[in-house]
Amino acid sequence: MTPDELEAHGLYDPAAVNAADRLAFLQWLAGRGVTIDEMVAAHREGSLPFLASGLALRPGRRMSRAAAAARLGVPAAQFEEFLLAFGLPPDAKDTATLTETETRLVGAFADGVALFGEPALQRLARVIGQSVARIAEAMVAMNREQQLGPLVSTSHSELAYAQAVLRAAESATAPSAMVRGLLPIHVELAAARLRRGRTSDVDETIQACVGFVDLVGFTTISRRTSSAALGDLIDRFEEVAHDVATARGGRVVKFIGDEVMFVTTQAASGCDIALALIERFAGDPTVTPRGGIATGEMLDRGGDYYGPVVNLAARIAELAVPEEVLVSEELAAAVQTPRFRCDPAGRRSLRGFDEPVSLLSVTRS
């Protein structure tokens, strides 16, 4: 690929101030197997510095969605439904964007329809898509801060920037290996949790304890705090919540803004998690958690939980004062250990509930 060819395609101007750097960058791309047509298309889209990293992340020949569906023998509509469930937006032009790996992934799910049914596999695909999307966003944010951050504040060539982006993309192989290694043991742990809480072999319900812990005054804090400091606060809360719940036999279901939702099959474990979270932030002027816990039968769907018991726990948390954990009567009765003390906290009116509910305040004995 000569300088004349690059100039003829509008990629290189020998009279430009940065001509030498530009030429080195384009020749580096060519050395990595990038074609001139790929360079032109990326240049037109403003994505030339990300071209090498994109090809490294998803190597191999590309095909259109229609061609991939036809090759698998899967109806085009079903193929598109699975891609959407995985979190991949529609491609109106149906250009050649899918790799062999991605095509096989959809094929594996389509093959499972006869065994598990399409609705069940669609739910699983959505859970996978949402989970992987969060992992990917966390990786991109980390790489931007660690790999690209130093370049933003200094003068740099296109080649240096593209090489930094490529290094960040190549680091994606480590987390993917971690996910493959962690999945089997998490399947084992999830199966054990569900066995302990299942009320029958056919129902999608589980008898468990659900808790919510949030940060009082978070809205005010977010208005008065810089983005960097707010990010540090959120990271600290999420890290502590995850570690505390995991160490005490629970699981973080999700974070909802400044609130964590967790589940466990034991009422005492639920109390321990909520109180430990409050204790870990004792004396911290920026973080004042409060919590609510309830127990009972809940619908277990796609790794999340639904039903009146979940709503009850969420509403109870809203009524707690800073550094207080309120619980339902059912949960207090299920705490069969002298390690915790439950004191009456009165009958309270809860948003969405017709009748006042008797609550108790739980503390360590």
C-alpha positions as CSV (number, residue, x, y, z in Angstrom):
1,M,0.0,0.0,0.0
2,T,1.9,3.0,-1.3
3,P,1.6,6.7,-0.2
4,D,0.2,7.5,-3.7
5,E,-2.6,4.9,-3.2
6,L,-3.5,6.3,0.2
7,E,-3.5,9.9,-1.2
8,A,-5.7,8.8,-4.1
9,H,-8.3,7.5,-1.7
10,G,-8.3,10.7,0.4
11,L,-6.6,9.1,3.4
12,Y,-3.3,10.9,3.2
13,D,-2.1,14.4,2.3
14,P,1.7,14.7,1.9
15,A,1.5,18.5,2.4
16,A,-0.2,18.3,5.8
17,V,1.7,19.2,8.9
18,N,1.2,15.8,10.4
19,A,1.9,13.9,7.1
20,A,4.7,11.7,8.5
21,D,2.6,10.7,11.5
22,R,-0.4,10.0,9.3
23,L,1.6,7.9,6.9
24,A,3.1,5.9,9.8
25,F,-0.4,5.3,11.2
26,L,-1.9,4.1,7.9
27,Q,1.1,1.9,7.1
28,W,0.7,0.4,10.6
29,L,-2.9,-0.4,9.9
30,A,-1.9,-2.0,6.5
31,G,0.7,-4.1,8.3
32,R,-2.1,-5.5,10.5
33,G,-4.0,-6.7,7.5
34,V,-6.5,-3.8,7.2
35,T,-7.6,-3.2,3.6
36,I,-7.7,0.2,2.0
37,D,-11.5,-0.1,1.5
38,E,-11.9,-0.7,5.3
39,M,-9.7,2.4,6.0
40,V,-11.9,4.5,3.7
41,A,-15.1,3.3,5.3
42,A,-13.7,3.9,8.8
43,H,-12.4,7.3,7.8
44,R,-15.8,8.3,6.5
45,E,-17.4,7.3,9.8
46,G,-14.7,9.0,11.9
47,S,-13.7,5.7,13.4
48,L,-10.2,5.1,11.9
49,P,-8.3,5.1,15.3
50,F,-10.6,2.2,16.4
51,L,-10.4,0.1,13.3
52,A,-7.5,-2.2,14.4
53,S,-9.1,-2.7,17.8
54,G,-12.4,-3.6,16.3
55,L,-10.9,-6.2,14.0
56,A,-8.8,-7.6,17.0
57,L,-11.9,-7.9,19.1
58,R,-14.0,-9.6,16.5
59,P,-11.7,-11.3,14.0
60,G,-12.8,-13.2,10.9
61,R,-15.0,-12.9,7.9
62,R,-18.2,-11.0,8.3
63,M,-21.6,-11.9,6.9
64,S,-25.0,-10.2,6.9
65,R,-27.8,-11.2,9.3
66,A,-29.9,-12.6,6.4
67,A,-27.0,-14.7,5.2
68,A,-26.2,-16.0,8.7
69,A,-29.9,-16.9,9.3
70,A,-30.1,-18.7,6.0
71,R,-26.8,-20.6,6.6
72,L,-28.2,-21.8,10.0
73,G,-31.6,-22.7,8.6
74,V,-33.2,-20.4,11.2
75,P,-36.2,-18.2,10.3
76,A,-35.0,-14.6,9.9
77,A,-37.5,-13.3,12.4
78,Q,-36.4,-15.8,15.1
79,F,-32.7,-14.9,14.3
80,E,-33.5,-11.2,14.8
81,E,-35.4,-11.9,18.0
82,F,-32.4,-13.6,19.5
83,L,-30.0,-10.9,18.5
84,L,-32.3,-8.3,20.0
85,A,-32.5,-10.4,23.2
86,F,-28.7,-10.4,23.4
87,G,-28.8,-6.6,23.3
88,L,-27.8,-6.1,19.6
89,P,-29.8,-3.4,17.9
90,P,-31.4,-3.9,14.5
91,D,-29.4,-3.4,11.4
92,A,-31.6,-1.7,8.9
93,K,-29.1,-2.1,6.0
94,D,-28.3,-5.7,6.9
95,T,-24.6,-5.1,6.2
96,A,-21.9,-7.8,6.6
97,T,-21.3,-7.3,10.4
98,L,-21.7,-10.7,12.0
99,T,-18.7,-13.0,12.6
100,E,-18.7,-16.7,12.6
101,T,-18.6,-16.8,16.4
102,E,-21.7,-14.7,16.8
103,T,-23.5,-16.7,14.2
104,R,-22.8,-19.9,16.0
105,L,-24.0,-18.3,19.3
106,V,-27.4,-17.6,17.8
107,G,-27.4,-21.1,16.3
108,A,-26.8,-22.7,19.7
109,F,-29.8,-20.9,21.2
110,A,-32.0,-21.7,18.2
111,D,-31.1,-25.4,18.6
112,G,-32.2,-25.3,22.2
113,V,-35.7,-24.1,21.3
114,A,-37.0,-27.7,20.8
115,L,-35.8,-28.7,24.3
116,F,-36.5,-25.6,26.4
117,G,-39.0,-23.6,24.4
118,E,-38.4,-20.2,22.8
119,P,-39.8,-18.0,25.7
120,A,-37.4,-19.6,28.2
121,L,-34.4,-19.2,25.9
122,Q,-35.4,-15.6,25.1
123,R,-35.4,-14.8,28.8
124,L,-31.9,-16.4,29.2
125,A,-30.6,-14.5,26.2
126,R,-31.8,-11.2,27.7
127,V,-30.2,-12.0,31.0
128,I,-26.9,-12.8,29.3
129,G,-27.2,-9.7,27.0
130,Q,-27.8,-7.4,30.0
131,S,-25.0,-8.9,32.1
132,V,-22.4,-8.9,29.3
133,A,-23.4,-5.3,28.4
134,R,-22.6,-4.2,31.9
135,I,-19.3,-6.1,32.0
136,A,-18.4,-4.5,28.6
137,E,-19.3,-1.0,29.8
138,A,-17.2,-1.4,32.9
139,M,-14.3,-2.7,30.9
140,V,-14.5,0.2,28.4
141,A,-14.7,2.8,31.2
142,M,-11.7,1.2,33.0
143,N,-9.7,1.0,29.8
144,R,-10.5,4.6,28.9
145,E,-9.3,5.7,32.3
146,Q,-6.2,3.6,32.4
147,Q,-5.1,3.3,28.8
148,L,-6.5,6.4,27.0
149,G,-6.7,8.9,29.9
150,P,-2.9,9.7,29.9
151,L,-3.1,10.4,26.1
152,V,-6.0,12.8,26.4
153,S,-4.0,15.3,28.5
154,T,-1.0,15.2,26.2
155,S,-0.2,15.7,22.5
156,H,-0.2,12.3,20.7
157,S,-0.1,10.9,17.2
158,E,-2.9,9.0,15.6
159,L,-0.7,5.9,15.8
160,A,0.0,6.2,19.5
161,Y,-3.8,6.6,20.2
162,A,-4.7,3.7,17.9
163,Q,-2.1,1.5,19.6
164,A,-3.5,2.4,23.1
165,V,-7.0,1.5,21.9
166,L,-5.7,-1.8,20.5
167,R,-4.0,-2.6,23.8
168,A,-7.3,-1.9,25.6
169,A,-9.2,-4.1,23.2
170,E,-6.7,-7.0,23.5
171,S,-7.1,-6.9,27.3
172,A,-10.7,-8.1,26.8
173,T,-9.6,-11.7,26.4
174,A,-8.7,-11.9,30.2
175,P,-12.3,-11.1,31.5
176,S,-13.8,-13.4,28.9
177,A,-11.6,-16.2,30.3
178,M,-12.6,-15.2,33.8
179,V,-16.3,-15.5,32.9
180,R,-15.8,-19.0,31.5
181,G,-14.0,-20.0,34.6
182,L,-16.5,-18.5,37.0
183,L,-19.7,-19.6,35.4
184,P,-19.6,-23.3,36.4
185,I,-19.1,-22.6,40.1
186,H,-21.8,-19.9,40.1
187,V,-24.2,-22.3,38.5
188,E,-23.4,-24.7,41.3
189,L,-23.9,-22.0,44.0
190,A,-27.2,-20.8,42.3
191,A,-28.5,-24.4,42.2
192,A,-27.8,-24.9,45.9
193,R,-29.6,-21.6,46.8
194,L,-32.6,-22.5,44.7
195,R,-32.8,-26.0,46.2
196,R,-32.9,-24.6,49.7
197,G,-35.6,-22.1,48.8
198,R,-37.8,-24.0,46.3
199,T,-41.3,-24.7,47.5
200,S,-41.8,-27.3,44.7
201,D,-40.0,-28.7,41.7
202,V,-42.3,-27.1,39.2
203,D,-43.1,-23.7,40.6
204,E,-40.9,-20.7,39.8
205,T,-41.3,-19.4,43.3
206,I,-38.7,-19.5,46.1
207,Q,-39.1,-19.1,49.9
208,A,-36.4,-16.6,50.8
209,C,-35.5,-13.3,52.5
210,V,-35.1,-10.1,50.4
211,G,-33.6,-6.9,51.6
212,F,-33.0,-3.4,50.4
213,V,-30.4,-1.0,51.7
214,D,-30.1,2.6,50.4
215,L,-28.2,5.7,51.1
216,V,-30.1,8.5,52.9
217,G,-29.7,11.9,51.3
218,F,-28.1,10.6,48.1
219,T,-29.9,13.1,45.9
220,T,-28.5,16.0,48.0
221,I,-25.1,14.4,48.0
222,S,-25.0,14.0,44.2
223,R,-25.9,17.7,43.7
224,R,-23.1,18.9,46.0
225,T,-20.4,16.5,45.0
226,S,-18.1,16.4,41.9
227,S,-18.6,13.6,39.4
228,A,-15.3,12.0,40.4
229,A,-16.2,12.0,44.2
230,L,-19.7,10.7,43.4
231,G,-18.2,7.9,41.4
232,D,-15.9,7.0,44.2
233,L,-18.8,6.9,46.7
234,I,-20.9,4.7,44.4
235,D,-17.9,2.3,43.8
236,R,-17.3,2.1,47.6
237,F,-20.9,1.4,48.4
238,E,-21.2,-1.3,45.7
239,E,-18.0,-2.9,46.6
240,V,-18.9,-3.1,50.3
241,A,-22.4,-4.3,49.6
242,H,-21.2,-7.1,47.3
243,D,-18.5,-8.3,49.7
244,V,-20.8,-8.2,52.8
245,A,-23.6,-10.0,51.1
246,T,-21.4,-12.7,49.5
247,A,-19.5,-13.3,52.8
248,R,-22.7,-13.9,54.7
249,G,-24.4,-16.3,52.3
250,G,-26.4,-13.9,50.3
251,R,-26.4,-12.6,46.7
252,V,-26.6,-9.1,45.4
253,V,-29.5,-9.1,42.9
254,K,-28.9,-5.6,41.5
255,F,-28.1,-2.0,42.3
256,I,-30.9,0.5,41.7
257,G,-29.2,3.9,41.8
258,D,-28.1,4.3,45.4
259,E,-29.9,1.2,46.5
260,V,-28.8,-2.5,46.7
261,M,-31.2,-5.4,46.6
262,F,-30.0,-8.7,48.0
263,V,-31.5,-12.1,48.7
264,T,-30.6,-15.0,51.0
265,T,-32.5,-18.1,52.1
266,Q,-31.9,-17.5,55.8
267,A,-33.6,-14.7,57.8
268,A,-30.6,-14.4,60.2
269,S,-28.3,-14.0,57.2
270,G,-30.5,-11.2,55.8
271,C,-30.3,-9.3,59.1
272,D,-26.6,-9.8,59.3
273,I,-26.1,-8.4,55.8
274,A,-28.2,-5.3,56.3
275,L,-26.7,-4.5,59.8
276,A,-23.1,-5.2,58.6
277,L,-23.6,-2.7,55.7
278,I,-24.7,-0.1,58.2
279,E,-21.8,-0.9,60.6
280,R,-19.2,-0.7,57.8
281,F,-20.2,2.9,57.1
282,A,-20.6,3.9,60.8
283,G,-19.1,7.4,61.4
284,D,-18.9,8.1,57.6
285,P,-20.4,11.6,57.1
286,T,-21.1,11.0,53.4
287,V,-22.8,7.6,53.7
288,T,-25.8,6.8,56.0
289,P,-27.5,3.6,55.0
290,R,-30.9,2.3,56.1
291,G,-32.6,-0.9,55.3
292,G,-35.7,-3.0,55.0
293,I,-36.1,-6.8,55.0
294,A,-39.0,-9.2,54.5
295,T,-39.4,-12.9,53.9
296,G,-41.8,-15.1,52.1
297,E,-42.6,-16.6,48.7
298,M,-41.3,-14.7,45.7
299,L,-41.3,-15.3,42.0
300,D,-37.8,-16.1,40.8
301,R,-37.4,-15.1,37.1
302,G,-34.2,-14.5,35.2
303,G,-32.1,-14.0,38.3
304,D,-34.4,-11.4,39.7
305,Y,-37.2,-11.6,42.2
306,Y,-40.8,-10.3,42.1
307,G,-44.0,-10.2,44.2
308,P,-45.6,-8.7,47.2
309,V,-42.8,-9.7,49.5
310,V,-40.3,-7.8,47.4
311,N,-42.5,-4.8,47.3
312,L,-42.9,-5.0,51.1
313,A,-39.2,-5.0,51.7
314,A,-38.6,-2.0,49.4
315,R,-41.4,0.0,51.1
316,I,-40.1,-0.9,54.5
317,A,-36.7,0.4,53.6
318,E,-38.2,3.8,52.6
319,L,-39.6,4.2,56.2
320,A,-36.4,3.4,58.1
321,V,-34.4,6.3,59.5
322,P,-30.6,6.5,58.9
323,E,-28.7,3.6,60.3
324,E,-31.9,1.6,61.1
325,V,-33.0,-1.7,59.7
326,L,-36.8,-2.4,59.7
327,V,-38.2,-5.9,59.2
328,S,-41.6,-7.5,58.7
329,E,-43.3,-9.5,61.5
330,E,-42.7,-12.7,59.4
331,L,-39.0,-12.1,59.2
332,A,-38.7,-11.3,62.9
333,A,-40.4,-14.6,63.7
334,A,-38.0,-16.4,61.4
335,V,-34.9,-15.0,63.1
336,Q,-34.3,-18.0,65.4
337,T,-31.0,-16.9,67.0
338,P,-30.2,-14.8,70.1
339,R,-27.6,-12.9,68.0
340,F,-30.4,-10.4,66.9
341,R,-33.0,-8.5,68.8
342,C,-36.3,-7.3,67.2
343,D,-38.1,-4.4,68.9
344,P,-41.6,-3.3,67.9
345,A,-41.5,-0.2,65.7
346,G,-45.3,0.3,65.4
347,R,-47.8,-0.1,62.6
348,R,-46.9,1.9,59.5
349,S,-48.8,2.9,56.4
350,L,-46.8,1.7,53.3
351,R,-47.1,3.1,49.8
352,G,-49.1,0.7,47.7
353,F,-50.5,-1.3,50.7
354,D,-54.1,-1.0,51.8
355,E,-53.6,-1.7,55.5
356,P,-50.9,-0.5,57.9
357,V,-48.2,-3.1,58.5
358,S,-46.6,-4.0,61.8
359,L,-42.8,-3.5,61.7
360,L,-39.9,-4.2,64.0
361,S,-36.5,-2.7,64.3
362,V,-33.6,-5.3,64.3
363,T,-30.3,-4.8,66.1
364,R,-27.5,-7.0,67.2
365,S,-28.0,-8.4,70.8
